[in-house]
């Protein structure tokens, strides 16, 4: 099956190399506030000289690496994998917006802003987790049958 919309398979390796450490930084950032000193005022010296761009860099790296991991071709990309990918996208959409609806109902004020920011990441994270879980499960079943 021809899939022009996916990244080449090599992007998956690059994505995992970036994704794992960045995910650790994202999770760490939930509990401990940290900044890389060399990113202080790195982009805009005139108006934003006191700003540190650690958060922005981590966010961009997370999104790009998650896109590479989730949307790169598998070695043997076939219709079954395309089906799993599509179903995982559907599940990620349902879960992401389900969480958002609950947060709209129960979280207010400044905390809701944090929810919106983290909600940007939950879609890709849920998609990747479900997609690879189903692939792992189907490979395990296939290996067991052989």
N, C-alpha and C positions, 0 to 999 in steps of 0.2 A: 504494500500500500504506500503510495507516494504522499509524504507529509512535508509540504513546503513551509509550513508555519512553525516548525520546530527548529531549534538550534542544532548544530552538528553535535555528534556524540562527545567529542573532545571537550565541549563546553561543560558537560556534566562533571568531569574531573576538576576543571577549574572552579566550577561552582562549589563543589564539596570542599575544596581546599580553602576557599574563602568563607563558606557558610558556617562551618563548625566553629572556628574561633570567633567569628562575629556573633553567632548565636550565644556563645559563652559571655561575650561582652554585653549583649542585650540583656541577658538574664541577670548578670552581675549589676548592670545599670539600674535594674529594678530595686535593688536593695542598697547599693552603695553609689554615691554620686562621685564620678571621677572624670578627669579631663586629661587629654594629652597636652602637655605644655607647649609643644611645638606647633599646635593648631590655634594658638591664641591670636586672633585678628589676622588669620592667614589670608583671607580673601578680600576683606574690605577694611583697609587701614583708616580711611577717612572717618566714616560714620560709626563703624562697628568695631573699633579697635579693642574694646574690652570683651568682646564676645569670643568664645571658644567654639570651634566648629567640630568638636569631637562627636556630639550627638548627630549632627548632619552627616558626617562621614560614615558613622556606623549605620545609620538608617539607609543611606544610599548603597553601601556595601551589602547590607542584609537583603535589600530588594533585588539588586542585580544578581547576587549569588543564588537567592531563592528562585528567581526566574530561570537561571541557568540549570539549577538542579531539577526543577519541576518540568521544564519545557525543552529539554534536550532529548534527542532521539536515543532510544535504547539500542543496544547492539543489534537485536533482532526485532525491529519495530514491525508489529503486525496488527491485524484488526482487533485481536483480543486486547493488546496493550492500549490501542486507541480507545477501546470501549472502557477499560479501567480508567484511563485518563479522563474521559468525558464524565464518567460516574463520579470520580473524585472531585472534579470541578463542581458538579452539581451538589455533592455533599458539603464541600467547602463553602459554597454560596449559602446553603440552608443554615449551616452551623454559624457562619459569620453573621448573617442577618438575624438569626435567632438570639445570639449573644447581644447584638446591638439593640434589639427590641427590649430585651430584659434590662439592659443598662439604661435605656431611655426611660423605662418605667421606674427604676429603683435608684438611679444615681443622679445626683444634682450638683450644680455649681462647678467649681474648678475641677473636681474629680472627674466630671463628665468629659472635660477636655482631654484628660489622660486616657480615658476609655476610647475616645475617637482616635487618638494617636496610635494606641496599641491595636485598635481594630484594623488599621492599615496592614498590620503584619499577620493577623490571625488567618486571613484568607489564604495566603500563600503557605503558611505553616500547616494548617489543616489539610490543604491539598497535598502537600508533600508527604505528610504523615500517613494519610489514608492511601495515597497512590503506592507508596513503597511497602506499606503493610500488606495490601492486597497482592502486590507482586511477590513479596516474600512468602505469603501464605500459599499462593498458587504454585510457586516453585517448589515449596516444601511438599505439597501434595503430589506434584508431578514427579519429583525425585523419589518419593515413597512408593509410587506405582511402578517405577522401574526397578 
